[in-house]
Amino acid sequence: MKIRNWIFRTDSYDINKELKRSKRENDLNRVNDEGSRFLQYIAGICACVSMATWGSYGAWPSPAIPYLTSNSSAFLVTAKQGSLIISLYNLGDLLGGLINPLFIDRIGRKYTLLLFSLPGLIGWILIILANNYVYLYIARFIAGVGHGGTFNSLVMYLTEIAEKSIRGILVNMMHISLNAGVQVIILHGIELLACFGTHVMIERLNRRTLFLSTGLLASLCLGSVGIFFFMELYLEADVSSISFLPLVALVCFQIVYQFGIGTIPYIVQGELFPINVKGNAVACGMVMGSCFALGTTASYNALSNAAGIYTSFFFFATTALFGSVITFWIMPETKGRSLEEIQAMQNPKLKEKLDSERNNNKSLNL
């Protein structure tokens, strides 16, 4: 009996000691995880600072073009030239996306980000020194190249440095920085607030669900604007009682856009593709986005003048509706998964390997 009691006391002591040691290890691992996560946030914030530059480029035409086309301008800019000044930025954005893959896998994500920040600096210098519209043409085009190259690099950089629990938050920082550069405009100030709201929601809701719900709401907002102008301009109805509708609907659109359909595509592009094709794949997505942006900018006035402004908004609403539904149908859910787990969803051999490793780890823990 004495021997049995002695063994029992010894075993109890060893178990308690083991529990304490396990607790210390867990505490240490938690501290290390928190430290690693903190460094990821710092790296992400520093990388996103450049987006404020591109945000300011986006806001610049709003006050600048009316001034340049007025009698107060130091040099004459016609309305057609002003439209081209705006569009050349999107054209440069397209070129930046196309040439980005030439650098992204050769010099790395970080140095590509630094390289494409130079066009932004050159563009502002040319705008400051401009004494005719040609300077502005060149400045906007060069800046657009920097914008296109930066977006591609930043999406990949943020998704690759972040662990799965904060990946969406870090990519959303890109939009916060972008809108911080344009908050001189009230509507973009609302976008900035919406980005902070997205910061809270992005890792709590499924990507697919958030994209679908915000896409449907965006379609509703745009359709409401279209109905308003259809009633006012085509039916010639009295809409004075709902004159607030276009402004409210567009503000709501900006909010739901930032909550989902404006943010999730960048996150998913950085998550879905394997490392050997990610540079080209993300560049392809960005180039398509630039093409649509350029087409929208170039054709909006023409379509509105030819078929009415309501037709443009009905087209946008229809695009948002079908685009969100189709994307929800074909897009895999990536929230809460590591980049390796996401690749395993599309690669049966990798999935089998990960499952085997998990089972081995469970056996060792037992």
N, C-alpha and C positions, 0 to 999 in steps of 0.2 A: 504493500500500500504506500509506504514511504517513497519507494522508487517511482511508483506511478504518479504520486503528487509532485515529486521533483520534476518528472518529465513534463507534466502538465504546466507547472509554473515556468519551466524553461521554454516550452512551446509558446505560451502566452506572451512571455517576454519577447521572444523573437518575432511573433506576429505583430505585436504593437510597434516594435522597432521598425519592422518592414513597412507598416502603414504610415508611420511618421516620415520615413525616407521617401515613400511614394508621394506623400503630400508635398514634401519639399521639392521633389522633382517636378510635380505638376505646377507648383507655384513658380518654379524657375522657368519652366516651359511657357507658362502664361506671360511672365515678364518678357521673355525673349520674343514671343509672338507680338506682344504689344509694342515692343521696341522696333521690331521689324515693320509692323504696320505703320508706326509713326514715321519711319524713314521713307516708306512708300508714299505716304501723304506729302512729305516734304518734297520728294523728287517729283511727284505729280504736280504739285502747286508751282514749283519752279518751271517745269516744262510748259505749264499752261499760261504762264505770264505773257508769252508772245501772242496769245490769241487776242489780248486786248488791243494789240496793234491792228489786227485784221478787223476787229469789231469797229474800230474808229474809221477804218477805210470804208466799211459798209455804211456808216452814218454820215460820212463827209458829204456825199452828193446832196443830202436833204437841205442843208443850209447853203452849200456852196453853189449849186447850179442856179437857183433863183437869183443869187447875187451876181454870178458871172453873166447871166443873160439880161441883167438890168443895166440901166444907164450909169449906175455907180461903179461898175466894174472898170478895172484899170485897162483891160483889153476886151474886145468884143467876142462873145461866144453866142452862136445862134442856138436855137432850140434843137435843131438836128445835131449840131456838134455836141451839145450837152447830153443828148441821148447816147451818142457814141462814146463819150467820156465814161458814162455809166456802164455801157455794155462791154467796153474793152477790159474792164476788170474781170468780168466773167470769162472772156476769151483767154486772158492770161491764166486764170484759174484752171481752165481746161488744159492748157499747155503744161502748167506746173504738175498737174496730176499725171500727165503722160510721161514726163521726164523723171518723175520721182523714182520709179523702179531702177533707173540707171545708177542711183546712189544708195538707196536704202539698204541693199544687201552687200554693198561693197565697202562703204565707210561706216555703216551702222546707223541705228535710229537717232542716237544723240547728236552725232556730227551732221547728219542730214538736217535735223531741226536747226542747228546753228547755221548751216549753209543757207537754208531757205529764209532765214531771218534777214539776210542782207538785202534782198529785193525790197523788203518793207522799209528799211532805212533809206535806200536809194530813192524810192518813190516819194517819200516825204520831203527829201531834199529837193527833188525836182519840182514838187508842188510849191514849195516855199520860194524857189528861184524863178518860177514860171512867169514869162512875160507874153506868152501867146498860148493858144489852145493846143499846139503841138506838144509842148512840154507836158500838158495834162494827159494827152493821149499816151505818151510814153510812160509817164509816171503810173498811171492806172494799170496799164498792161503789165509793166514790170512787177508792180505790187501784186497783181492777180497771180502771176507765176509763183511768187513767194507763198501766197495764200494756199494755192493748190498743193504745193509741195509740203507745206507745213501740216495741213490737215491729214494727209496720208500718213506721214511719219508719226504724228502725235497719237493718232488712233492706235497704231501698232505699239508704240512705246508704252502707252498707259495700260493697255490690256495685257502686255507681257510682263510689266513689273509688278502688277497688282495681284494679290491673292483673290480667290473667288468671292470672298465675303465683301470686298470693297471695290471690285472692278467697275461696277456700274457707277459708283459714287465718283471715282477718279475720272472716268470719261465725262461725267456730267460737269466736272470742274472746268472742262474745256469750254462748255457752253456758258458757264458762269463768267469765265474770263472774257469770252467773246462778247457777251452782252454788257459786261462792265465797260468795254470800250465804246459802247453805243448808248449809254444811259443818258446822254444829253437829250435824247428824244424820248418823250413821255412813253410811247408805246414800247420802246425797247427797255425802258425802266421797268415796265410791267413784266417784260420777258425775263429780266434779271431776277425779279421776285419769284417768278414761276420756276426759274432754275433752282433757286434755293428750296422751293417746295419739292421739286423733283429729287433733290439731294436726299430728302427724307424718305421718299416713296420708292426709289429705284431698286433698292435691294430688299424691299418688303413684298413686292408684287411680282408675279410672273411676267417675263418679258412679253410673251405672246398676248396675254390678257390685257396688259397695259397698252400695247401697241394697237390692238383691235378697238378697245374702248375709246382711246383718244382719237383714233382715226375716224370712228363713227361720229364722235362729238365735233371733230373738225369739219366733217362733211356737213353736219347740221348747221354749224355756224356759217359756213360759206354759202350754203343753200339759202339761209335766211337773208343774207345780203343780196343774193341774186333775186329772190322773191320781192324784196323791197324795191329794187330798181326796176324790176319788171312791172310792178304795180304803178310806180311813179312815171316811168318813161314810156312804156308800151300801152298799158291800160289807161294811163293818165288819171289815175285815181288819187284821191286826197289822202296823203300819207302823213299829214302833219302830226297826227296823234301818235305815230310810231317813228317819228324822225330820229329818235335815239337808237333805233335798231341797228343800223350799220356800225356805229361806233361800239356799241355793247357787244355785238356779234364778233367784230374783229378783235376786240380785246380778249374775249373768251377764246377765240381761235388761237391767239398767241399763247395763252396760258396752257391750253390742252396740247398745243404743238410742242411746247417745251417739256410738258409732262411725259410725253411718250413718242409720238411719231417723229419728232425732231431730234431726239436723243438716242433712242434705241438702235436705229440703223448703224450708228457709229460704233456702239458697243458690240453689236452682233458681228459686224464686219471684222473686228479685231479678234473675235472669239472663234469663229467658225472654221477658218482656213488653217491648214497645216503650215508650219514655218517655211517650208521650201517653196510654197506658192503664195504666201500671204502678201508679200510686197506687190506682186502683179495683180492679185485678186482685189486687194483694197484699192489700189490705183484704178482698176477698172470700175469699181463702184463709185469712186470719187469722180472719175471722168464722166460717167453717166449722169451723176448729179449735176456736174458743171454744165453738161449739154442741156439738161432740162432747165437749169437756171438761166442759161443764155437764151434758150428758145422762148422761155416765159417773158424775159425782159424785152426781147426783140419783137415779140408778137402780140403782147398784151394790148398796146395802144391800137395796133392795126385791127385786131379782132374786135375790140370794143367799139371802134369807130365804124366798122363794117356791119357788125351784127348786134351791137348794143352791149353796154357794160355788164348787163345781167347775164348775157351768154358766156362771158368770161368766167363769172363766178359760178354759174351752173356747171361749166366744164371742170373747174377746180373742185367743186363739191363731188362731182361724179368720180373724178380721179381719186380723191381721198377715200370715197366709199369703197370702190372696187379694189384699190390698192391695199387698204387695211384688211379687207376680207381675204384676199388672195395671199397676202403675206402671212396672216394668221394660219392659213391652211397649210402652207408649205414650210414655214420656219420652225425649226426644232427649238425646244425650250432649253436655254443655257443658264438660267439663274441658279446659283448655288453649286455649279459644277466647275471643276478645274479645267484648264485648257486641255489637259491630257484626257480627261473624262469626256469632254465635248468631242474630241477627235475619235474616241472609242465608240461614240454613238454612230459614227459613219464608217468605222473600220472594225469588222468582227474579230480579226486577229488581235488587234490592240485591246479590244474589250475582254477577250478571253485571257490575255496576259494580265490585265488589271484585276480581273476577278480572281485569278490564281494568286496574285500577290496579296490581295486582301485576305483570302482564305489562309494563306501562310502566316500573315501577321496575326490573325485571330488565333491560330493554333499556338503561336509563340506566346501570345498574351495569356492564353489559358495555361 
